[in-house]
Amino acid sequence: MIVGVTGLIGSGKSIVADAIREEGAILIDCDRIGREVVENNPIIRYRLVLAFGATILTSEDGIDRKELGRLAFSSPEKTTALNAIVHPALLAELDSRLKQARKNRQHTVVDAALLIYWNYHKKMDYTVVVAATASNRTRRLLAAGFIVAEITQRTKSQLPLSYLKKQADFVILNDGDIVTVRRKAKTLYHQLISGEKG
């Protein structure tokens, strides 16, 4: 069984995915895959510098993800440029891991902000959208160090929540505390496992 977890930035999707991992599922973290693709592929890193400038490099010639994010989400055109450079390799790796999970018959949770944007929800057995009010998402992101302009830009780069909900098999509301949403995630996961066994 493969469960995809997605949601707008600041919704808490990674908290939900990690709670499911704690219950025994294999976690595929697409943010981590993206980091690995950039760090391990010098051609991709070179293309990013060409597209966004040398300011995205750290003193050790790594990628400053915060600076890259600031530049890449400053306009739709730059977001598209970032996606065109990184996503092909990211999705190839994701395909490989999904194939392995199917082969091994492992319960797996995929944490991916762009799951539905990529149309990959159709490759999941179940898709879970984590939803929260705009005010709660903003509050969390401000606490994490984002500024309002960045939050607005990144939210605009994602599909509308109403559309995400329509594509979901399940919606988990996350307007409370972490303990509550983690409990919701674990309860849903065990319900899904029970359904598979049944």
LUMDOKOL-807388 format. One record per atom (N, C-alpha, C): x, y, z; atom name. Coordinates in nm, 4 decimals. Layout:
<nodes>
c1/c2/c3/atome
X/Y/Z/CA
...
</nodes>
This chain:
<nodes>
c1/c2/c3/atome
0.0841/-0.1194/0.0000/N
0.0000/0.0000/0.0000/CA
0.0879/0.1248/0.0000/C
0.0583/0.2160/-0.0919/N
0.1329/0.3412/-0.0998/CA
0.0365/0.4572/-0.0766/C
0.0699/0.5396/0.0222/N
-0.0131/0.6539/0.0590/CA
0.0633/0.7811/0.0263/C
0.0034/0.8675/-0.0530/N
0.0632/0.9972/-0.0822/CA
0.0076/1.1028/0.0108/C
0.0956/1.1848/0.0659/N
0.0532/1.2930/0.1554/CA
0.0979/1.4250/0.0947/C
0.0038/1.5181/0.0810/N
0.0353/1.6469/0.0220/CA
-0.0458/1.7567/0.0903/C
-0.0212/1.8803/0.0497/N
-0.0909/1.9941/0.1087/CA
-0.0134/2.1210/0.0807/C
-0.0764/2.2335/0.1036/N
-0.0096/2.3611/0.0832/CA
0.1034/2.3806/0.1840/C
0.1967/2.4675/0.1500/N
0.3075/2.4975/0.2411/CA
0.2525/2.5468/0.3756/C
0.3071/2.4906/0.4832/N
0.2626/2.5276/0.6169/CA
0.1438/2.4494/0.6678/C
0.0966/2.3528/0.5885/N
-0.0218/2.2763/0.6301/CA
0.0114/2.1689/0.7331/C
0.1366/2.1225/0.7331/N
0.1761/2.0166/0.8254/CA
0.1811/1.8787/0.7619/C
0.1946/1.8720/0.6302/N
0.1958/1.7426/0.5623/CA
0.3125/1.6542/0.6078/C
0.4272/1.7153/0.6340/N
0.5424/1.6347/0.6753/CA
0.5235/1.5770/0.8150/C
0.4496/1.6466/0.8996/N
0.4163/1.5922/1.0327/CA
0.3289/1.4685/1.0171/C
0.2317/1.4771/0.9268/N
0.1429/1.3626/0.9007/CA
0.2221/1.2460/0.8422/C
0.3063/1.2730/0.7430/N
0.3850/1.1667/0.6810/CA
0.4778/1.1001/0.7824/C
0.5388/1.1802/0.8696/N
0.6312/1.1243/0.9680/CA
0.5578/1.0413/1.0729/C
0.4359/1.0817/1.1068/N
0.3567/1.0024/1.2014/CA
0.3245/0.8657/1.1419/C
0.2956/0.8624/1.0131/N
0.2688/0.7351/0.9451/CA
0.3956/0.6501/0.9400/C
0.5092/0.7151/0.9158/N
0.6371/0.6426/0.9174/CA
0.6594/0.5753/1.0519/C
0.6260/0.6462/1.1591/N
0.6457/0.5907/1.2929/CA
0.5635/0.4635/1.3156/C
0.4574/0.4485/1.2392/N
0.3734/0.3296/1.2526/CA
0.4205/0.2145/1.1651/C
0.5347/0.2308/1.0984/N
0.5946/0.1191/1.0254/CA
0.6055/0.1352/0.8753/C
0.5546/0.2445/0.8195/N
0.5638/0.2636/0.6749/CA
0.7026/0.3140/0.6354/C
0.7444/0.2808/0.5151/N
0.8658/0.3376/0.4578/CA
0.8345/0.4792/0.4119/C
0.9199/0.5755/0.4445/N
0.8973/0.7146/0.4059/CA
0.9787/0.7500/0.2821/C
0.9101/0.8030/0.1810/N
0.9766/0.8631/0.0656/CA
0.9515/1.0138/0.0750/C
1.0566/1.0881/0.1059/N
1.0481/1.2321/0.1262/CA
1.0978/1.3019/-0.0002/C
1.0063/1.3627/-0.0764/N
1.0441/1.4216/-0.2046/CA
1.1299/1.5466/-0.1888/C
1.1170/1.6185/-0.0778/N
1.2076/1.7301/-0.0512/CA
1.3509/1.6789/-0.0373/C
1.3648/1.5679/0.0325/N
1.4988/1.5096/0.0513/CA
1.5549/1.4598/-0.0817/C
1.4704/1.3976/-0.1635/N
1.5162/1.3533/-0.2958/CA
1.5643/1.4739/-0.3760/C
1.4885/1.5835/-0.3705/N
1.5282/1.7044/-0.4424/CA
1.6632/1.7564/-0.3977/C
1.6866/1.7542/-0.2663/N
1.8169/1.7981/-0.2141/CA
1.9282/1.7066/-0.2651/C
1.9035/1.5760/-0.2612/N
2.0055/1.4804/-0.3042/CA
2.0367/1.4960/-0.4524/C
1.9337/1.5186/-0.5311/N
1.9530/1.5365/-0.6751/CA
2.0431/1.6569/-0.7018/C
2.0175/1.7668/-0.6318/N
2.0959/1.8888/-0.6522/CA
2.2389/1.8707/-0.6015/C
2.2527/1.8094/-0.4831/N
2.3852/1.7944/-0.4220/CA
2.4734/1.6961/-0.4977/C
2.4117/1.5920/-0.5557/N
2.4904/1.4841/-0.6149/CA
2.5064/1.4932/-0.7658/C
2.4419/1.5926/-0.8277/N
2.4474/1.6028/-0.9733/CA
2.5083/1.7377/-1.0120/C
2.6352/1.7389/-1.0494/N
2.7015/1.8668/-1.0810/CA
2.6407/1.9382/-1.2016/C
2.5816/1.8641/-1.2929/N
2.5196/1.9276/-1.4095/CA
2.3976/2.0082/-1.3663/C
2.3166/1.9502/-1.2778/N
2.1993/2.0220/-1.2278/CA
2.2434/2.1451/-1.1495/C
2.3447/2.1298/-1.0667/N
2.3953/2.2432/-0.9893/CA
2.4444/2.3536/-1.0827/C
2.5141/2.3159/-1.1879/N
2.5644/2.4129/-1.2863/CA
2.4483/2.4851/-1.3541/C
2.3443/2.4117/-1.3914/N
2.2288/2.4719/-1.4576/CA
2.1555/2.5679/-1.3630/C
2.1506/2.5335/-1.2349/N
2.0871/2.6228/-1.1379/CA
2.1642/2.7540/-1.1253/C
2.2968/2.7452/-1.1240/N
2.3785/2.8668/-1.1144/CA
2.3592/2.9525/-1.2394/C
2.3524/2.8899/-1.3559/N
2.3281/2.9645/-1.4791/CA
2.1928/3.0364/-1.4739/C
2.0924/2.9677/-1.4190/N
1.9570/3.0233/-1.4182/CA
1.9370/3.1288/-1.3098/C
2.0028/3.1102/-1.1932/N
1.9716/3.1956/-1.0785/CA
2.0896/3.2762/-1.0251/C
2.2089/3.2510/-1.0764/N
2.3241/3.3302/-1.0368/CA
2.4065/3.2666/-0.9260/C
2.5274/3.3151/-0.9095/N
2.6225/3.2579/-0.8138/CA
2.5850/3.2846/-0.6690/C
2.4889/3.3735/-0.6452/N
2.4488/3.4006/-0.5056/CA
2.3841/3.2790/-0.4404/C
2.3429/3.1798/-0.5206/N
2.2815/3.0599/-0.4619/CA
2.3867/2.9618/-0.4101/C
2.5149/2.9916/-0.4352/N
2.6219/2.9025/-0.3891/CA
2.6659/2.9390/-0.2476/C
2.6955/2.8365/-0.1687/N
2.7553/2.8582/-0.0372/CA
2.9063/2.8721/-0.0533/C
2.9749/2.9025/0.0552/N
3.1206/2.9165/0.0491/CA
3.1891/2.7851/0.0136/C
3.1180/2.6725/0.0345/N
3.1744/2.5414/-0.0001/CA
3.1248/2.4935/-0.1368/C
3.0652/2.5843/-0.2152/N
3.0112/2.5530/-0.3476/CA
2.8913/2.4581/-0.3431/C
2.8265/2.4530/-0.2283/N
2.6975/2.3858/-0.2221/CA
2.5886/2.4835/-0.2609/C
2.4630/2.4414/-0.2492/N
2.3510/2.5278/-0.2831/CA
2.2878/2.5832/-0.1558/C
2.2748/2.7137/-0.1501/N
2.2037/2.7810/-0.0411/CA
2.0543/2.7703/-0.0732/C
1.9877/2.6736/-0.0116/N
1.8491/2.6443/-0.0468/CA
1.7550/2.7607/-0.0161/C
1.7844/2.8348/0.0890/N
1.6988/2.9485/0.1227/CA
1.7073/3.0570/0.0158/C
1.8297/3.0857/-0.0285/N
1.8474/3.1862/-0.1337/CA
1.7886/3.1372/-0.2665/C
1.8096/3.0102/-0.2973/N
1.7518/2.9544/-0.4201/CA
1.5995/2.9633/-0.4157/C
1.5423/2.9289/-0.3017/N
1.3973/2.9364/-0.2876/CA
1.3463/3.0782/-0.3022/C
1.4174/3.1731/-0.2422/N
1.3761/3.3137/-0.2505/CA
1.3715/3.3597/-0.3956/C
1.4749/3.3220/-0.4718/N
1.4802/3.3628/-0.6118/CA
1.3815/3.2845/-0.6983/C
1.3739/3.1542/-0.6738/N
1.2923/3.0692/-0.7605/CA
1.1433/3.0954/-0.7463/C
1.1015/3.1401/-0.6284/N
0.9586/3.1649/-0.6089/CA
0.9227/3.3131/-0.6199/C
1.0155/3.3919/-0.6747/N
0.9885/3.5350/-0.6883/CA
0.8992/3.5668/-0.8080/C
0.8861/3.4707/-0.8997/N
0.7958/3.4892/-1.0134/CA
0.7578/3.3523/-1.0680/C
0.6429/3.3418/-1.1353/N
0.6031/3.2130/-1.1950/CA
0.7070/3.1620/-1.2959/C
0.7677/3.2546/-1.3700/N
0.8663/3.2138/-1.4708/CA
0.9885/3.1486/-1.4055/C
1.0317/3.2053/-1.2931/N
1.1483/3.1487/-1.2255/CA
1.1142/3.0157/-1.1567/C
0.9920/3.0047/-1.1063/N
0.9491/2.8771/-1.0489/CA
0.9488/2.7693/-1.1562/C
0.8986/2.8038/-1.2751/N
0.8981/2.7098/-1.3871/CA
1.0398/2.6700/-1.4249/C
1.1316/2.7658/-1.4229/N
1.2720/2.7365/-1.4560/CA
1.3315/2.6375/-1.3559/C
1.3067/2.6609/-1.2270/N
1.3561/2.5689/-1.1243/CA
1.3013/2.4287/-1.1469/C
1.1707/2.4204/-1.1681/N
1.1069/2.2899/-1.1871/CA
1.1632/2.2167/-1.3079/C
1.1880/2.2898/-1.4158/N
1.2397/2.2277/-1.5374/CA
1.3783/2.1690/-1.5170/C
1.4554/2.2297/-1.4289/N
1.5917/2.1824/-1.4029/CA
1.5931/2.0637/-1.3078/C
1.5131/2.0715/-1.2013/N
1.5235/1.9725/-1.0931/CA
1.4266/1.8553/-1.1078/C
1.3055/1.8812/-1.1550/N
1.2017/1.7782/-1.1487/CA
1.2282/1.6517/-1.2312/C
1.2855/1.6590/-1.3514/N
1.3067/1.5333/-1.4241/CA
1.3885/1.4305/-1.3465/C
1.4988/1.4744/-1.2871/N
1.5819/1.3813/-1.2098/CA
1.5125/1.3391/-1.0813/C
1.4420/1.4325/-1.0181/N
1.3687/1.4012/-0.8954/CA
1.2626/1.2951/-0.9225/C
1.1857/1.3134/-1.0289/N
1.0773/1.2199/-1.0593/CA
1.1303/1.0843/-1.1049/C
1.2447/1.0830/-1.1711/N
1.3055/0.9551/-1.2083/CA
1.3422/0.8763/-1.0835/C
1.3980/0.9440/-0.9834/N
1.4325/0.8776/-0.8574/CA
1.3072/0.8349/-0.7829/C
1.2041/0.9197/-0.7833/N
1.0783/0.8836/-0.7182/CA
1.0178/0.7607/-0.7842/C
1.0175/0.7552/-0.9166/N
0.9656/0.6381/-0.9880/CA
1.0393/0.5113/-0.9467/C
1.1716/0.5224/-0.9356/N
1.2528/0.4071/-0.8974/CA
1.2153/0.3573/-0.7576/C
1.1968/0.4513/-0.6645/N
1.1635/0.4116/-0.5270/CA
1.0222/0.3553/-0.5172/C
0.9299/0.4114/-0.5947/N
0.7938/0.3576/-0.5948/CA
0.7917/0.2158/-0.6526/C
0.8675/0.1939/-0.7581/N
0.8767/0.0611/-0.8187/CA
0.9311/-0.0403/-0.7185/C
1.0347/0.0004/-0.6439/N
1.0934/-0.0884/-0.5431/CA
0.9937/-0.1169/-0.4312/C
0.9185/-0.0149/-0.3894/N
0.8186/-0.0338/-0.2838/CA
0.7112/-0.1321/-0.3274/C
0.6665/-0.1190/-0.4518/N
0.5663/-0.2129/-0.5051/CA
0.6221/-0.3543/-0.5111/C
0.7453/-0.3652/-0.5577/N
0.8094/-0.4961/-0.5710/CA
0.8216/-0.5654/-0.4350/C
0.8578/-0.4865/-0.3333/N
0.8776/-0.5422/-0.1995/CA
0.7484/-0.5502/-0.1187/C
0.6393/-0.5008/-0.1773/N
0.5088/-0.5010/-0.1100/CA
0.5179/-0.4322/0.0266/C
0.5870/-0.3188/0.0285/N
0.6064/-0.2431/0.1524/CA
0.4984/-0.1357/0.1661/C
0.4456/-0.1206/0.2866/N
0.3614/-0.0044/0.3131/CA
0.4523/0.1181/0.3070/C
0.4124/0.2162/0.2283/N
0.4982/0.3316/0.1995/CA
0.4175/0.4592/0.2065/C
0.4785/0.5665/0.2595/N
0.4160/0.6983/0.2587/CA
0.5055/0.7935/0.1801/C
0.4444/0.8645/0.0856/N
0.5168/0.9598/0.0012/CA
0.4800/1.1008/0.0452/C
0.5801/1.1758/0.0902/N
0.5621/1.3142/0.1345/CA
0.6017/1.4047/0.0182/C
0.5018/1.4692/-0.0461/N
0.5313/1.5477/-0.1659/CA
0.4355/1.6651/-0.1792/C
0.4889/1.7857/-0.1699/N
0.4053/1.9054/-0.1845/CA
0.3413/1.9127/-0.3226/C
0.4118/1.8597/-0.4236/N
0.3649/1.8717/-0.5621/CA
0.3068/1.7408/-0.6156/C
0.2660/1.6540/-0.5281/N
0.2155/1.5219/-0.5680/CA
0.1063/1.5339/-0.6746/C
0.0090/1.6208/-0.6520/N
-0.1033/1.6346/-0.7452/CA
-0.0626/1.7175/-0.8665/C
0.0223/1.8168/-0.8472/N
0.0770/1.8951/-0.9587/CA
0.1460/1.8027/-1.0583/C
0.2202/1.7040/-1.0078/N
0.2891/1.6074/-1.0945/CA
0.1944/1.5018/-1.1507/C
0.0710/1.4993/-1.1042/N
-0.0260/1.3955/-1.1398/CA
0.0116/1.2600/-1.0791/C
0.0973/1.2623/-0.9779/N
0.1426/1.1377/-0.9164/CA
0.0418/1.0825/-0.8162/C
-0.0611/1.1575/-0.7831/N
-0.1636/1.1013/-0.6954/CA
-0.2295/0.9797/-0.7614/C
-0.2236/0.9744/-0.8946/N
-0.2822/0.8609/-0.9660/CA
-0.1971/0.7349/-0.9517/C
-0.0743/0.7508/-0.9028/N
0.0131/0.6360/-0.8788/CA
0.0047/0.5867/-0.7343/C
-0.0714/0.6563/-0.6520/N
-0.0877/0.6195/-0.5121/CA
-0.2106/0.5287/-0.4962/C
-0.2086/0.4484/-0.3912/N
-0.3303/0.3749/-0.3559/CA
-0.4298/0.4678/-0.2882/C
-0.3764/0.5599/-0.2088/N
-0.4599/0.6600/-0.1420/CA
-0.3840/0.7930/-0.1406/C
-0.4590/0.9003/-0.1542/N
-0.3999/1.0343/-0.1448/CA
-0.4632/1.1086/-0.0284/C
-0.3779/1.1603/0.0592/N
-0.4230/1.2356/0.1766/CA
-0.3790/1.3805/0.1597/C
-0.4740/1.4711/0.1678/N
-0.4426/1.6135/0.1672/CA
-0.4543/1.6660/0.3096/C
-0.3484/1.7329/0.3551/N
-0.3491/1.7961/0.4864/CA
-0.3875/1.9421/0.4653/C
-0.4923/1.9856/0.5349/N
-0.5459/2.1205/0.5141/CA
-0.5412/2.2002/0.6433/C
-0.5169/2.3300/0.6277/N
-0.5194/2.4218/0.7418/CA
-0.5625/2.5581/0.6897/C
-0.6152/2.6397/0.7779/N
-0.6568/2.7735/0.7364/CA
-0.5348/2.8550/0.6963/C
-0.5578/2.9566/0.6139/N
-0.4485/3.0434/0.5699/CA
-0.3806/3.1108/0.6886/C
-0.4581/3.1490/0.7886/N
-0.3993/3.2169/0.9043/CA
-0.3081/3.1224/0.9829/C
-0.3488/2.9977/0.9982/N
-0.2649/2.9018/1.0700/CA
-0.1385/2.8681/0.9908/C
-0.1533/2.8534/0.8597/N
-0.0358/2.8254/0.7774/CA
0.0626/2.9424/0.7836/C
0.0103/3.0625/0.7749/N
0.0966/3.1808/0.7817/CA
0.1672/3.1902/0.9157/C
0.0949/3.1660/1.0231/N
0.1542/3.1723/1.1574/CA
0.2695/3.0734/1.1702/C
0.2510/2.9524/1.1219/N
0.3558/2.8508/1.1306/CA
0.4776/2.8902/1.0471/C
0.4524/2.9417/0.9281/N
0.5634/2.9767/0.8399/CA
0.6409/3.0975/0.8900/C
0.5711/3.1939/0.9483/N
0.6402/3.3079/1.0098/CA
0.7303/3.2606/1.1232/C
0.6803/3.1663/1.2016/N
0.7594/3.1112/1.3120/CA
0.8814/3.0348/1.2609/C
0.8712/2.9822/1.1372/N
0.9821/2.9076/1.0780/CA
1.0817/2.9985/1.0066/C
1.0544/3.1303/1.0046/N
1.1502/3.2242/0.9487/CA
1.1171/3.2807/0.8121/C
1.0018/3.2439/0.7582/N
0.9605/3.3014/0.6305/CA
0.9082/3.4431/0.6537/C
0.9119/3.5236/0.5482/N
0.8478/3.6535/0.5539/CA
0.7176/3.6456/0.4730/C
0.6291/3.7418/0.4933/N
0.4962/3.7356/0.4327/CA
0.5033/3.7252/0.2807/C
0.5921/3.8021/0.2195/N
0.6031/3.7988/0.0733/CA
0.6407/3.6598/0.0238/C
0.7318/3.5939/0.0940/N
0.7712/3.4581/0.0549/CA
0.6554/3.3614/0.0684/C
0.5790/3.3743/0.1758/N
0.4640/3.2865/0.1978/CA
0.3629/3.3041/0.0850/C
0.3369/3.4286/0.0492/N
0.2416/3.4575/-0.0588/CA
0.2896/3.3997/-0.1905/C
0.4177/3.4194/-0.2223/N
0.4731/3.3696/-0.3482/CA
0.4680/3.2180/-0.3558/C
0.5052/3.1518/-0.2483/N
0.5079/3.0060/-0.2512/CA
0.3676/2.9472/-0.2571/C
0.2737/3.0096/-0.1880/N
0.1359/2.9617/-0.1925/CA
0.0794/2.9777/-0.3335/C
0.1095/3.0892/-0.3981/N
0.0608/3.1124/-0.5343/CA
0.1178/3.0110/-0.6325/C
0.2354/2.9576/-0.6026/N
0.2978/2.8616/-0.6942/CA
0.2344/2.7230/-0.6837/C
0.1511/2.7014/-0.5824/N
0.0875/2.5719/-0.5629/CA
-0.0564/2.5740/-0.6139/C
-0.1094/2.4550/-0.6362/N
-0.2491/2.4439/-0.6790/CA
-0.3413/2.4891/-0.5661/C
-0.4600/2.5382/-0.5965/N
-0.5530/2.5818/-0.4909/CA
-0.5939/2.4655/-0.4003/C
-0.6139/2.4958/-0.2743/N
-0.6535/2.3933/-0.1779/CA
-0.7841/2.3258/-0.2202/C
-0.8763/2.4026/-0.2756/N
-1.0039/2.3444/-0.3185/CA
-0.9827/2.2353/-0.4226/C
-0.8872/2.2567/-0.5128/N
-0.8567/2.1557/-0.6144/CA
-0.7892/2.0342/-0.5515/C
-0.6947/2.0577/-0.4609/N
-0.6272/1.9461/-0.3936/CA
-0.7282/1.8570/-0.3228/C
-0.8227/1.9189/-0.2551/N
-0.9236/1.8411/-0.1816/CA
-1.0058/1.7528/-0.2751/C
-1.0356/1.8046/-0.3948/N
-1.1158/1.7276/-0.4900/CA
-1.0425/1.6030/-0.5387/C
-0.9101/1.6087/-0.5400/N
-0.8295/1.4954/-0.5862/CA
-0.7988/1.3964/-0.4743/C
-0.8293/1.4331/-0.3511/N
-0.7895/1.3525/-0.2351/CA
-0.8891/1.2410/-0.2065/C
-0.8358/1.1321/-0.1522/N
-0.9224/1.0279/-0.0959/CA
-0.9614/1.0634/0.0464/C
-0.8706/1.1327/0.1152/N
-0.8948/1.1727/0.2541/CA
-0.8365/1.3118/0.2771/C
-0.9013/1.3889/0.3628/N
-0.8512/1.5202/0.4032/CA
-0.8344/1.5186/0.5550/C
-0.7153/1.5550/0.6005/N
-0.6891/1.5682/0.7437/CA
-0.6791/1.7171/0.7748/C
-0.7651/1.7658/0.8616/N
-0.7608/1.9060/0.9017/CA
-0.6559/1.9239/1.0114/C
-0.5726/2.0236/0.9945/N
-0.4647/2.0484/1.0911/CA
-0.4680/2.1934/1.1377/C
-0.5703/2.2263/1.2128/N
-0.5796/2.3594/1.2715/CA
-0.5630/2.3554/1.4235/C
-0.5250/2.2385/1.4745/N
-0.5032/2.2247/1.6183/CA
-0.3559/2.2063/1.6488/C
-0.3280/2.1249/1.7503/N
-0.1881/2.1037/1.7894/CA
-0.1295/1.9810/1.7200/C
0.0021/1.9639/1.7365/N
0.0728/1.8544/1.6696/CA
0.0252/1.7189/1.7190/C
-0.0002/1.7081/1.8471/N
-0.0457/1.5800/1.9036/CA
-0.1739/1.5352/1.8358/C
-0.2657/1.6282/1.8140/N
-0.3947/1.5946/1.7530/CA
-0.3785/1.5481/1.6093/C
-0.3006/1.6201/1.5297/N
-0.2879/1.5822/1.3888/CA
-0.2097/1.4523/1.3736/C
-0.1135/1.4287/1.4611/N
-0.0400/1.3017/1.4564/CA
-0.1332/1.1851/1.4900/C
-0.2205/1.2059/1.5837/N
-0.3170/1.1008/1.6190/CA
-0.4107/1.0731/1.5015/C
-0.4572/1.1792/1.4356/N
-0.5435/1.1621/1.3182/CA
-0.4726/1.0811/1.2096/C
-0.3444/1.1136/1.1871/N
-0.2669/1.0457/1.0824/CA
-0.2516/0.8972/1.1134/C
-0.2178/0.8660/1.2377/N
-0.1961/0.7261/1.2759/CA
-0.3268/0.6475/1.2714/C
-0.4350/0.7099/1.3138/N
-0.5652/0.6432/1.3093/CA
-0.6035/0.6107/1.1659/C
-0.5871/0.7072/1.0762/N
-0.6209/0.6842/0.9355/CA
-0.5350/0.5740/0.8765/C
-0.4064/0.5763/0.9056/N
-0.3158/0.4745/0.8512/CA
-0.3585/0.3343/0.8928/C
-0.3927/0.3176/1.0190/N
-0.4333/0.1840/1.0650/CA
-0.5690/0.1435/1.0064/C
-0.6547/0.2399/0.9802/N
-0.7808/0.2094/0.9117/CA
-0.7538/0.1601/0.7698/C
-0.6587/0.2220/0.7036/N
-0.6254/0.1816/0.5679/CA
-0.5629/0.0425/0.5656/C
-0.4742/0.0156/0.6622/N
-0.4139/-0.1174/0.6702/CA
-0.5229/-0.2228/0.6944/C
-0.6148/-0.1934/0.7830/N
-0.7238/-0.2867/0.8132/CA
-0.8063/-0.3136/0.6889/C
-0.8303/-0.2080/0.6110/N
-0.9050/-0.2241/0.4865/CA
-0.8319/-0.3118/0.3867/C
-0.6971/-0.2964/0.3815/N
-0.6171/-0.3793/0.2913/CA
-0.6264/-0.5266/0.3324/C
-0.6201/-0.5517/0.4626/N
-0.6263/-0.6893/0.5117/CA
-0.7637/-0.7504/0.4870/C
-0.8652/-0.6614/0.5001/N
-1.0021/-0.7096/0.4799/CA
-1.0293/-0.7446/0.3358/C
</nodes>
